[in-house]
Amino acid sequence: MTITRDSLLTLEAYSKIRKSSKPEAIAHRKRRSVALGEHMTLQFEDEQTIRRQIQEMLHIEKIFDEEGIQSEIEAYAPLVPDGSNWKATMLIEYPDPHERKRELARLIGVEDRMFVEVEGHGRVYAIADEDLDRENDEKTSSVHFVRFEFTAPMKQAIRAGAVVKLGCDHTNYPAHVVIAPETLASLAGDLR
């Protein structure tokens, strides 16, 4: 199902369920998040997370005109996986501003060194920031959007229960983690 103007709630309808649906939305987002080391989290998007994001933007910005709604849909819809990939918001988090500035300078290019490794297959490196360039010569951004494209045999292996790792092989942030079964079950649902 795709996100269309007609599939969204009106501001009024969303306002009524916003608070009551928040715990479920948070739990869903948490189930689809993977911490990589101490300072990086990938939040894997799906139609539910993006639909909520669009509804939140419309609510916060009080957008109710057709053009404004369509603009929000067009901004966020590309983050919904299309059946052959996983799409994620990658967050680099350092609470201390000085450490953050120093580390973001050391992590230039980190978004291109993110990978998913499906048991029995080679690494799939992220395609990063297709919407806009998020780094300059001095530092990388603390937020990136990444996409991992899978071959048919990889998708089949994931759906069949293969072990899947998320990792980074950037010189200044080497890390990898096995994706937890509950998270992997949710992510496998993104693949057709």
N, C-alpha and C positions, 0 to 999 in steps of 0.2 A: 504494500500500500504506500502511496506517495502522499506527501503533505500538500494539501491544496487549501485554498481559502475556505472552501466549504467544509473541510474536515477539521477546521480549527473551531474552538469554542469562541463565543462572543466575549468581549471584555467582562460583561456582566456575569455570564455563566462561569467563566474562569475564576472570577473574583469569589464566587460562592464556594468553589471546591479547592481553591488555592491552598489554604491552610490545611485542610483535612487530607489532601493528597500529597502534601510535602514529605511526610515520613516515608511513604512508599517510593516516592521519586528519589529520595536520598538513599534508601536501601538499594534501589535498582542501580543507581550511579556507583555506589560503593562496591556492589557485586561485580561491576564492569571496570573497576580500577585496579591497576597493578603498580605497586611501589617498586622502583628499581633503585637499589641503594638507599641512602638516607635523604637524598635531595631531588629525586625525580619521581614523578607519578605520571602514568599514562591512563587517561580516562577514555575508555573505548566508547565511541558514540554509536547509537542506533536510532531508529525512528522515534522511540519513546523519549530518549534524552534530548534529541533535537526538537521534537514537538514541544516538550516542556520549555526548552530554551526560547523558542519562538513565542510561546504564550507568555513567558516571563517578560520578554522584551516589549511585546505589545502592551502588557499590563503596566510595566514601569513607565514606558514612554507615552502611555495613553494613546496608542495608535489604533484608529478604528476606520480610517479611510482605505478604500480598495488599493490605491497605489502604495500606501505605506505598508499595508499588510503584505502585498505581493513583494515588495522590496525586502522585507524581513525573511520571507520564505526563500527568495532567491539567494540571500546572504548565507542562510544556514543549511538549506537542502543539500548542497554538495557534500556536507559532512555525514550524510546518511550512507552507510555501506551499501553497495549495489549487488551483493551476492558473491562477488569474487574477491572481496577484500575486507580488511578491517580498517577503520578510520578512527583516529584518536586525537585528543587534545593532550599535548605533552607539556607538563608543568615542571619547571625547574625552580625549586624553592629553597631559599636561604633566608631565614628570618632576619639576620643581621645585615643591614644595608651595605656596610663596608665589605663584608665577606661576599655578599651577593655580587657587588660590582667587580670584585677581584675574580670570583669564580666564573661569572659570565664572560669575562675577558679570556679566561683560560679554556672556555668551552666552545669557542667559535667552531662551527661545523658539526657540533654534537648531534644535531637532528638528522644529519645524513649518515651517522654511524649507528643509528638504532636498528635493531634487527629482530626478526622472529625466526626461530629455528624449530621446524617441525621434525620430530623424530624420524630418522631415515631419509631426510631431505636436506638440501643446502640452505644456507641462510637467505632470508628475504630481507633486503635492506629497505628502509623507509624512503618513500617519496615525500619530501617535506615541503611545506609552505607553498602549495600550488597557487594559493590566493594572492600572496604577496611575499616579498623577501623580508625576513624578520631579523636580519643581522646586518652589521656593518663591519668595518675593519677593526673596530675597537671592542665589540662585544656581540654575543648572541642574545636573542630575546629570551625572556623567562617563560614565554608561551609559544609553542609551535603546533602546527597541525600536520599530522603525518598519516600516510596511507601505506598499508602493506598489501601487495597484490599476490595472490596465490594461484598456483597451477591447479588443474583438476585433480592430479594425484595427491597434492598437499591438502586440498579441501577434503578429499575423501578420507585421508589419514586423520585429519583433525576431527571430522565427524565420527570416525571409528574409534576415537579415544586415544590417539597417539599423544605422547608427552610433548608439550610445546613450551619452549623457552622464549622469554623476552630478554633482550640484552642490548648492550652498548659496547662497542670496541673503540671508542674515542680514547686516545692516549691518556687524557686527564680524567676520564670517568669510566674505567673498565668495570663492568658489572653485568651479571645475568641472574635470572631467577626463573624457576619453573612456574608457569601459570597455574594457579590453584584450580582444582577440579570444578568447583562451583562457578568460578569466573570463566573457565574454558567452556563449560556447558553453555553458558550464556552467549559467549563469543561464537561458538560453533553454530548457533542459531542464525548468525548473520550470513552464513555461507550456503549457497545453493548449488 
